Amino acid sequence: MRERITFNKLDLQLIAIGAMLIDHIAWAIVDFWSPVGQIMHVIGRLTIPIMCYFIAEGFKKTHNLSKYIKRLAAFYVVSIIPFYLFFSEEYGYRQNIIFDHLISLLILTVLEHQTLKRWQKALLTALLFAVSAIIGGWPITPALFTLIFYYGKTFKQQAKWFIGVNVLTVAVVAFLSALNQSLYFARYDWTWYDRAYLLGFMLALPILARYNGEKGNNTLGRYFFYGFYPVHLLVLTLFRCLASGSVSNYTIYLWLHIVSLLIVFIMLVGVLQARASRMQSAVVMFLVLESFYIVGFIIEILSTEIETIYMACVVEYFGELLMLVAFLIFASECGRIKIPLFIYIAHVLVAFILVYSVATSIDTGFFYSDILLTEFDGHTKAEYIHYTGYYISVVYICVVIAEMLFIMINSLIKGTKIEKRRVGMLFGALMFIWIPYTVTLTGITGGYEVPVIGVLGAAVFLTLCFYKYGTLDSVAIVSESALAKAEEGVIIIDDRLLVTFSNATAAKIVGDDSLVNSNAGNNETLQNIVEGRLTEIEYDGKVYEIRVEQLKHASYTQGYTIWLLDATKHRELLEEVNNIANHDALTGLYNRRHFKELVTAEIECGPRGTLVISDMDNFKAVNDTYGHKKGDSVLVGFASILMEYPEDILYPCRIGGDEFMFYLRGVTKHSQIEKIISEIMEKFTEKYAHDSVKCTLSVGAAVNEEKALEFSELYKVADKKLYIAKESGKNMYVI
């Protein structure tokens, strides 16, 4: 039977952005009423239902609703300008689709709020629907779709409601369009059938019906789909302008930098949301400094005065030189090579000195001896006359790149599999930086310099490397968040068995105060722990259980966390529980169940022995005369007599009531048996000789000598002998 095709979340998201791209390409370059245009617009209707579905799903599953709302609001703001650049003529004052989804999310938040009263919910929901109707890009409809997907109990029910709302929407639009033909209350000159393509929303239902509930392996990053929206609008706007011939090369050059800055911002937001690590810190530093670099270029492009151009150069070099330091930090984390702090300090000092030389060059001429303003493609362009400071900066850049190459080559030779993969992406980032210079030399750019493309490409490589291989990479950061002062021992080891963290407790238990930065393979205890040969350690009168957890990311083991957990109290509690389970609560002797286990094990091992059962004579009279408290003391007294004998001689047991038994280990001679039984009986009689009610013992014994009898057989024989002793006048024994 053919397997049913299903889609995970990533598949549906890719379908949504693909459909959106097709729809927007149609708006940009295809005639609306052409067959191709109509088909492309119908395909584009797949996007909104899928997005509404995941807004409802996201509301159900999010762990932090406030952060979810803020994130959606942030990307709405980022998308405002790209949206108006592309859709201004079509939408006017109305907002982009992310605004519509934000409204939908706020409506769900109001309706599901725990403390709001019913009238408050109704009022706020009505206001949000009013906002959607007045300025929403798609009035009301996305909010209704989202509510349907959230409150529909089954997909079949959701589909029915969805189709109803979709048909009603098209009917309302058709009615208002026809009415507008005579009343002219809206600026849209639509015919009644103009928006019939909106019925294409229903095409998303068969696709959503095949959603399998899985996330899918999203290597693009969780914010790719948010970022794609404004970026693709800007790109399409640019292409439309190029196609119409209404934009100059200079405008394209300027917008290239603006779009690049926007992409960097989107990547920065995404990286900041990831789990903290040193690799994350390095990428954040790189992206922030890249923003300075791009801003410097934008200032330079727009400048017409020498002083402003010098200022732009300062911003550019500040971003560029320190961006290399961030790249170096990232490379050292990827290659697991610890660079001394003083080297970083030296790099930063040199970078600041060079930036200072740029800032003062207008007076000193040290970095640039002069900057000339020329006319280029109808605009002002700066030409730089380089001097000593510039060539020093080139040497400095070469030194930093040489350091990065050394780290990469070392990782390729000695690194683990994951380190080699990282290095591949680092090489890609480093090589991408030089591509724009090569492209410029070919003359394709028409004299425009585009290094921004190189650093943007490098940022993409570093960000992808971080997402794919680095979220858990810096185990040092993970260790820094561990409980350094905890009673439990914590040791963190990377995939090369280098100890990156050890708290004080762990150092004491393992017996090494200098674990950090040492190789675990050189410590026999740690080596045995990692290889699973050691599962517990005794230290200072305590027992520590050992647990080893792998630190994994992208299916690679990137290190180990070793937990040394104090199990002493647990063991003591376990022993206490076992003691309660195996012993009589009153006397402390073994209970019948555990006694049987001990004797059975003794019999199976081969040694011979004797099972003895005793019963107290006149014990009922003791309870009747003195009460149960006195009776309990007699039972405890007899138990203390049995416990005077070590366990290598006998196992003592209380059967219940006033019945006891014990097993004489390895004793089968009648003379020895009689001696021990007589001693016990005499001690018991003497112990209570002064009481008015005389309490004595009747005893029966079964010897396990000639043939190995099972416990049950021994018990029957001993019990029979006890009965004979009782019938014969009490205070006697029968063997």
ZAMAR-199393 format. One record per residue (C-alpha): residue in three letters; x, y negated, z negated. Coordinates in pm, whole numbers, plus 50000, padded with zeros to 5 digits. Each point is the difference from the previous one (the first is absolute). Last residue first. Example, Ala and Ser with C-alpha at 12.3 -4.5 7.8 and 13.67 -1.06 7.14 Angstrom:
# residues 2
SER513675010649286/ALA498635034449934/
***
This chain:
# residues 735
ILE514815330243102/VAL497424993749724/TYR500334972049746/MET498504993449659/ASN498134973549805/LYS496675015650101/GLY498355031849867/SER500325026350270/GLU497304984850220/LYS502024968250044/ALA503185019450082/ILE498085021850250/TYR498614968750168/LEU503524985750020/LYS501225032350168/LYS497234996650260/ASP500994963450063/ALA503625010950047/VAL499035026750254/LYS497684976750192/TYR502614972250002/LEU502715023150128/GLU497765010450289/SER499144963950085/PHE503674990349990/GLU501045027150242/LEU501675031349866/ALA503545009550098/LYS500485036149900/GLU501855015149704/GLU500364968349797/ASN497304973349991/VAL498965003549636/ALA496494989549899/ALA499464984349656/GLY497014994449775/VAL499994977549694/SER497654991749715/LEU501054969549806/THR499224985649655/CYS497984971349855/LYS499255001849624/VAL497284976149896/SER500964985249663/ASP503174985650156/HIS503285006949818/ALA501195027150240/TYR499574977050305/LYS503614997450120/GLU500865033549838/THR497505018250221/PHE501294982550315/LYS503635006949920/GLU499185036549922/MET498115004850328/ILE502804984350207/GLU502695020349831/SER497985032050038/ILE499504993650370/ILE503734993750052/LYS501105031049805/GLU497335022650150/ILE501074990850353/GLN503655006049919/SER499275034049845/HIS497645009250283/LYS502684994350262/THR498574981050300/VAL501414964549970/GLY501154984850333/ARG497894968949946/LEU497505002949720/TYR496804985150141/PHE497704980749774/MET496294999349933/PHE497594979149801/GLU496315002749909/ASP498564976249738/GLY497894980350250/GLY501695002950341/ILE502755019950165/ARG502814981549823/CYS503355009350148/PRO503635006049890/TYR502775012550238/LEU502555020449807/ILE503705007149946/ASP501674977850265/GLU497264975449914/PRO501464993049658/TYR498055011549693/GLU498964972949760/MET497214992050249/LEU498055030349880/ILE500024987049641/SER498944965350117/ALA497045015650182/PHE498875016349675/GLY500014966249829/VAL498144983650291/LEU497245026049969/VAL499864995549621/SER499874962050046/ASP497085004050242/GLY498085020249739/LYS500634973149739/LYS498514973950236/HIS497215024250089/GLY498605000849648/TYR501355013149671/THR497585028049913/ASP498265007050332/ASN503174994450208/VAL502075022249769/ALA497235026149992/LYS500045001550380/PHE503745007149984/ASN499435031149785/ASP502605020250195/MET501924981350269/ASP500425017750335/SER503275009850161/ILE500985012850347/VAL503535012450075/LEU501405007450349/THR503285019149990/GLY502964998550234/ARG501895015750289/PRO502124979850239/GLY499245005150372/CYS499744965350157/GLU496365006650085/ILE499205005649630/GLU501514966649900/ALA498114981850280/THR496765015949876/VAL500864989949642/LEU500574963750098/GLU496894997750222/LYS497845016549730/PHE501264974949744/HIS499114971950243/ARG496385011350024/ARG499625009449630/ASN501214966749865/TYR503584996349886/LEU500384988149643/GLY499594963249906/THR497625009249718/LEU496984977750066/ALA500224991550372/ASP501055034650113/HIS502724996850260/ASN500375003550377/ALA497814971750136/ILE500914976349720/ASN503695007250055/ASN499614995750374/VAL498384966149943/GLU502784990249761/GLU502625011950246/LEU498334979450272/LEU499934969649773/GLU503685004749925/ARG500755004250370/HIS498044968450087/LYS501714981249721/THR503375010750135/ALA499184994450367/ASP501864967150036/LEU499954993950375/LEU503164996650207/TRP498734986850333/ILE502225002250307/THR498964978050294/TYR501445011750328/GLY501054983450324/GLN499114991550356/THR498315032750095/TYR498664993950350/SER496395006650101/ALA499474963150093/HIS500814991349638/LYS500875023349717/LEU501384995649649/GLN500185035949874/GLU499015006249640/VAL502135020649760/ARG498585009149660/ILE502145010949707/GLU498605009449659/TYR501864985749702/VAL500305020149676/LYS500974980949687/GLY502495006649721/ASP502414973650126/TYR499995013550356/GLU498595031750152/ILE499594999750379/GLU497305014950221/THR499485011550361/LEU503555006550117/ARG500645020950312/GLY497744978750220/GLU502684987750241/VAL499494964049885/ILE500225010049633/ASN503095022050046/GLN501814971750179/LEU498934975749728/THR501485022249728/GLU503195007350193/ASN500714963350065/ASN502174995450309/GLY497085007450231/ALA498094971549836/ASN502444975650156/SER500624969449785/ASN498484965750067/VAL498155001349666/LEU500995030049786/SER502534982349778/ASP498555007649657/ASP500275037850049/GLY498615025549758/VAL496985011350199/ILE497724992749704/LYS501794967749907/ALA500044986650358/ALA496335009150042/THR499004980449691/ALA501984969350108/ASN498324997650341/SER501615012850316/PHE499804983950343/THR501635002450341/VAL501645034049956/LEU501455009450339/LEU498785034450106/ARG500204990050367/ASP496214999850020/ASP499814974949716/ILE499935008749631/ILE497794985049731/ILE500385010349635/VAL497334994049736/GLY500195013649643/GLU496874997649790/GLU500064977849693/ALA499544970450232/LYS502304970049991/ALA500724998750373/LEU496405007650087/ALA500325000650377/SER499574968050205/GLU503754997450059/SER499995036150117/VAL497614992650284/ILE502234970950098/ALA503055022850000/VAL497995024650203/SER500384976450290/ASP498535021550271/LEU496425003649883/THR498484976150253/GLY503075003150221/TYR499695025650275/LYS496964992150213/TYR498874966349866/PHE503544986949948/CYS501185011950341/LEU496924984250157/THR500794967049828/LEU503665001450101/PHE499155007550363/VAL497334972650013/ALA502414975049844/ALA502635008850261/GLY497454993850276/LEU499174966049849/VAL503714992249973/GLY500465007650369/ILE496854982550123/VAL501014968749806/PRO503295000150191/VAL498024985550296/GLU502134973950174/TYR498254982650293/GLY502154995950310/GLY497465014750240/THR499305029949777/ILE500925024550277/GLY503454984150038/THR501845033049944/LEU502054984049721/THR496804992949805/VAL499075037150005/THR503395009449856/TYR499574974249723/PRO496465012649938/ILE501265036249961/TRP502574991849730/ILE497655002549699/PHE498535032450138/MET503375017349954/LEU499944994249624/ALA496395011149960/GLY500535031350211/PHE503175008149809/LEU498014996549679/MET497305023350137/GLY502595026850076/VAL501574994049660/ARG496695008249835/ARG499835033150184/LYS503575007849894/GLU499094992449640/ILE497035024050022/LYS502205028450117/THR502584994049728/GLY503014978150052/LYS503675008550040/ILE500824992150363/LEU496944980050105/SER499924982949661/ASN503654989450030/ILE499314986650350/MET497054979649871/ILE501884985649702/PHE502994990850218/LEU497674984050255/MET498414978849727/GLU503414988149882/ALA501014991850359/ILE496764980050038/VAL500894979849690/VAL503504993350131/CYS498724990550348/ILE497564974849847/TYR502874984449801/VAL502154997450313/VAL497144982750185/SER499494976549701/ILE503694991150009/TYR499604992050369/TYR497144976049921/GLY501934983249720/THR502954992650230/TYR498084981950278/HIS497115006150240/ILE498584973150229/TYR496275007049994/GLU497494991650273/ALA496534990149879/LYS496965000350230/THR497384973150062/HIS497145009750229/GLY499124999450370/ASP501615033550078/PHE503204988649829/GLU500994964149932/THR503124996049787/LEU500814990749642/LEU503625005049894/ILE501185013549667/ASP503594992449895/SER503035014249822/TYR497775027249869/PHE501195019049693/PHE502674976049874/GLY498674968250166/THR500334982649664/ASP496994976450004/ILE497385019550198/SER501805031449880/THR498854994549644/ALA496995023550019/VAL501905024950219/SER502915000749753/TYR497505005449718/VAL498585029950186/LEU503545013750036/ILE500674995349629/PHE496675016249917/ALA500825030550213/VAL503505003049851/LEU498514999049648/VAL497365026150092/HIS502625023350145/ALA502264996349696/ILE497105007449763/TYR499155031050205/ILE503625011349978/PHE500084992449624/LEU497045023549947/PRO501945030450113/ILE498465019050294/LYS498505033449904/ILE499755022350303/ARG496765019750018/GLY499774995550376/CYS496454986649996/GLU500614978749691/SER503254986650145/ALA498244992250329/PHE497234980749825/ILE502514979549803/LEU501924992950321/PHE496824988950179/ALA499254976549709/VAL503514985650035/LEU499424995950374/MET496794980749930/LEU502134977349780/LEU501934988850306/GLU496984996550231/GLY497534982949766/PHE502414973549872/TYR501364996950352/GLU496594991950145/VAL498984976049719/VAL503274980850034/CYS499664999550379/ALA496484985449970/MET501394972149778/TYR502624992550261/ILE497234999050261/THR498034975449787/GLU503004976649975/ILE500625001750376/GLU496454989650096/THR497605016050252/SER498925030049795/LEU497175024050090/ILE502245028850110/GLU502434994049712/ILE497195000449741/ILE498705032750150/PHE503535014449993/GLY500424991449632/VAL496595015349925/ILE501235032250164/TYR503105001849779/PHE498074990749686/SER497505027950075/GLU502935023750057/LEU501134991349647/VAL496645011149861/LEU500035031550215/PHE503535010149898/MET499354993549630/VAL496805020750015/VAL501905027950178/ALA502754999749735/SER497524999949712/GLN498115029350156/MET503255019350035/ARG500654992649635/SER496715016349913/ALA496474989049909/ARG497065019150146/ALA498504982550301/GLN497764969149991/LEU502964976550054/VAL500875019050317/GLY496574993750150/VAL499964962849920/LEU503494996550149/MET499015018450317/ILE497094976050051/PHE502234969849938/VAL502615013050246/ILE497295004450263/LEU498824964149944/LEU503544986750036/SER500405019350325/VAL496714985450126/ILE501274964849924/HIS503365007250164/LEU498455013250320/TRP497574971049985/LEU502844975250044/TYR501555018750293/ILE496595004150165/THR499414962649964/TYR503414992750154/ASN499315023750286/SER496914979750078/VAL496355009549955/SER496974993650218/GLY500975023950279/SER496735018849960/ALA501725033849974/LEU502594985949763/CYS497304985549777/ARG498165033049998/PHE503235018249920/LEU500684976849705/THR496485003549864/LEU500335037750033/VAL503224999349796/LEU498434977949732/LEU496935022349977/HIS502255030949980/VAL501844985049704/PRO496884989549810/TYR498405034850010/PHE503135021749985/GLY500884987049656/TYR496955014849829/PHE500475033250177/PHE503715001149920/TYR499384992949633/ARG500095036149874/GLY503265007650178/LEU500655013150350/THR501125034149872/ASN496385009349925/ASN499885037749961/GLY496275007249997/LYS497544988949733/GLU497685030149997/GLY496214997449967/ASN499275021650305/TYR498314973150212/ARG498095017850278/ALA496724981849934/LEU501924967250028/ILE500695008050368/PRO496405009450077/LEU498874967749826/ALA502404976150175/LEU497965000750323/MET497174983449806/PHE501814966650010/GLY499635001650380/LEU496514985849950/LEU501864967049990/TYR500255002550382/ALA496444986650008/ARG501404965649918/ASP498964981550320/TYR496665017950042/TRP497924970649872/THR502104975150197/TRP502684980849816/ASP500834962850023/TYR501534997049655/ARG499784964349867/ALA497035008349778/PHE496604982949951/TYR499364997550377/LEU496205004149972/SER499265015950341/GLN502935023250065/ASN500595001949625/LEU496895021149958/ALA501415026350239/SER503295000149809/LEU498175001949665/PHE497995030350118/ALA503065017750146/VAL502044993549682/VAL497145013349785/ALA499635031350218/VAL503785006349998/THR500074997549622/LEU496925022249960/VAL501605027050217/ASN503184999149791/VAL498104999249668/GLY497945030450097/ILE503015018750138/PHE501894994049674/TRP497055010849784/LYS499725032950188/ALA503795005450002/GLN500294993749625/GLN497285025949934/LYS501825025850211/PHE503274990449829/THR498455008349666/LYS499224979049692/GLY500004966650182/TYR500954973349746/TYR503544992150111/PHE499735006450375/ILE496724980750017/LEU501384971449791/THR502964997150239/PHE497744999550308/LEU497824973149838/ALA503074978549924/PRO501295004750354/THR496584988550142/ILE499464968949784/PRO501344975350259/TRP502915013350210/GLY502584972149995/GLY498504988149673/ILE499304962749966/ILE496244996349935/ALA498755036049978/SER502995011849794/VAL499674970549764/ALA496275007849962/PHE500795036849933/LEU502394988749727/LEU497354977049850/ALA497375027650006/THR502425023749824/LEU500744973849734/LEU496304993949931/ALA499025036949993/LYS502925009149776/GLN499134971849762/TRP496355010749993/ARG501035035549914/LYS502344989849720/LEU503755001250044/THR501925021349750/GLN500835031850192/HIS500744985550344/GLU499035024750275/LEU497814975850197/VAL502444971149957/THR503065020050105/LEU498125014850295/ILE499114964850116/LEU503624988849953/LEU501245028850218/SER497544991350274/ILE501044963249986/LEU503655010650035/HIS499025022050292/ASP498424970150175/PHE503094978749926/ILE502145027550153/ILE497814997050312/ASN501054964150067/GLN498034968749907/ARG497404978850180/TYR500654963250073/GLY500235004650377/TYR499695036850084/GLU500465002350378/GLU502064968950072/SER502205004449694/PHE500595037350056/PHE503765003650064/LEU501524970249823/TYR497205001349745/PHE500815036249907/PRO503764994149986/ILE499394970349765/ILE497635018049761/SER501855033449985/VAL502344991449711/VAL497014987749797/TYR498115032650062/PHE503165019249912/ALA500154983149661/ALA496275005549935/LEU500355037450070/ARG502945002249760/LYS498194979849734/ILE496945022850022/TYR502125031749970/LYS501994985049711/SER496774992949811/LEU498675034850076/ASN502995017649847/HIS499765037850004/THR498275000750338/LYS498025031450083/LYS496384989450034/PHE500734965050131/GLY502485014750250/GLU497405024350131/ALA497514971750056/ILE502704978750170/PHE500995031550187/TYR496565004150154/CYS499804963150086/MET503315002950190/ILE498735030250192/PRO496714982250078/ILE501894968650116/THR502465017150234/LEU497875022450220/ARG498334969650159/GLY503174994250205/ILE499115029250224/VAL496824981150096/HIS502074968950073/MET502385019750225/ILE497095015450192/GLN498374965850050/GLY503244984650122/VAL500655028550243/PRO496484997150139/SER500464962250044/TRP497724978049795/PHE502654988349750/ASP502714993250258/VAL503295014649878/ILE503094980549878/ALA499764990249632/TRP496615013449894/ALA500795033550163/ILE503375001049826/HIS498084993849678/ASP497755030250052/ILE502895023150094/LEU501964988449694/MET497015005649773/ALA499505035250140/GLY503675008249932/ILE499774984249654/ALA497015021749912/ILE501345032150156/LEU503244995049804/GLN498004995349680/LEU497985031450075/ASP503155020850053/LEU501584986049683/LYS496935009249796/ASN499955035850126/PHE498135011950307/THR498415033650078/ILE499735022050309/ARG498005031849940/GLU501965032150063/ARG498925020450301/MET498645034349908/
***
